[in-house]
């Protein structure tokens, strides 16, 4: 977690097989499961993360993890002027 007046960045890393670059945008769509998915699931988790990030003015993106798998980067803006 990195925090500054500009906002907060949260990185979540894994060391699995990763998500291929050409699928990274698609996994944020509801019910989409990547071709490298090794566990059961509904394909809703990352869609909900992206939706909530957007509602609050942030973004969610996938990158290559230094652990060898995938990194989820969640970026949220800092408080606006006059907020506590």
matplotlib code that plots the C-alpha trace (Angstrom):
import matplotlib.pyplot as plt

x = [0.0, 1.3, -0.5, 0.0, -2.1, -2.7, -4.4, -3.7, -2.2, -2.8, -0.9, -2.0, 0.6, 0.4, 2.9, 0.6, 0.5, -0.6, -3.1, -1.9, -1.6, -4.3, -6.8, -6.2, -9.0, -11.5, -11.2, -12.8, -16.0, -18.7, -18.7, -15.4, -12.9, -9.3, -8.0, -5.4, -7.9, -7.1, -9.9, -13.7, -15.4, -18.1, -16.0, -17.5, -14.7, -12.5, -15.6, -16.8, -13.4, -13.3, -16.9, -16.3, -13.0, -14.8, -17.7, -15.1, -13.0, -10.3, -9.0, -8.2, -5.6, -3.6, 0.2, 3.0, 3.9, 7.5, 6.5, 6.0, 2.2, -0.2, -0.4, -3.7, -3.2, -6.0, -5.6, -7.9, -7.8, -7.1, -9.7, -10.8, -10.3, -12.2, -12.7, -11.3]
y = [0.0, 3.4, 6.5, 10.1, 13.3, 12.2, 9.0, 5.4, 2.5, -1.0, -3.9, -7.5, -10.0, -13.7, -16.2, -18.3, -18.7, -15.1, -13.5, -13.1, -9.5, -9.9, -11.0, -8.4, -6.0, -8.8, -10.3, -7.1, -7.9, -9.8, -13.6, -13.6, -16.2, -16.1, -19.1, -19.7, -19.9, -23.0, -22.8, -22.6, -19.3, -17.1, -14.5, -11.7, -10.8, -8.6, -7.1, -6.0, -4.6, -2.5, -1.3, -0.2, 1.5, 3.4, 4.5, 6.0, 7.7, 5.1, 2.4, -1.3, -2.8, -6.0, -6.0, -8.5, -9.4, -9.5, -12.9, -14.2, -14.2, -11.2, -8.0, -6.2, -2.5, -0.6, 3.2, 5.4, 9.2, 11.2, 13.3, 16.4, 19.9, 20.7, 17.0, 15.4]
z = [0.0, -1.0, 0.3, -0.6, -0.8, -4.5, -3.3, -2.5, -4.5, -3.4, -5.1, -4.7, -6.2, -6.9, -8.1, -10.3, -14.1, -14.6, -16.9, -20.6, -21.6, -24.3, -21.7, -19.0, -19.9, -20.5, -17.0, -15.6, -17.5, -15.6, -16.0, -18.0, -16.8, -18.1, -20.1, -17.4, -14.5, -12.4, -9.9, -10.1, -10.0, -11.4, -13.1, -11.0, -8.5, -10.7, -12.3, -8.9, -7.9, -11.1, -10.7, -7.1, -8.0, -10.8, -8.6, -6.2, -8.9, -9.0, -11.4, -11.3, -13.7, -14.1, -14.5, -14.3, -10.7, -9.6, -8.1, -11.6, -11.7, -11.9, -10.0, -9.4, -9.0, -7.4, -7.5, -5.6, -5.5, -2.4, -0.6, -2.5, -1.1, 2.0, 3.0, 6.1]

ax = plt.figure().add_subplot(projection="3d")
ax.plot(x, y, z, "-o")
ax.set_aspect("equal")
plt.show()
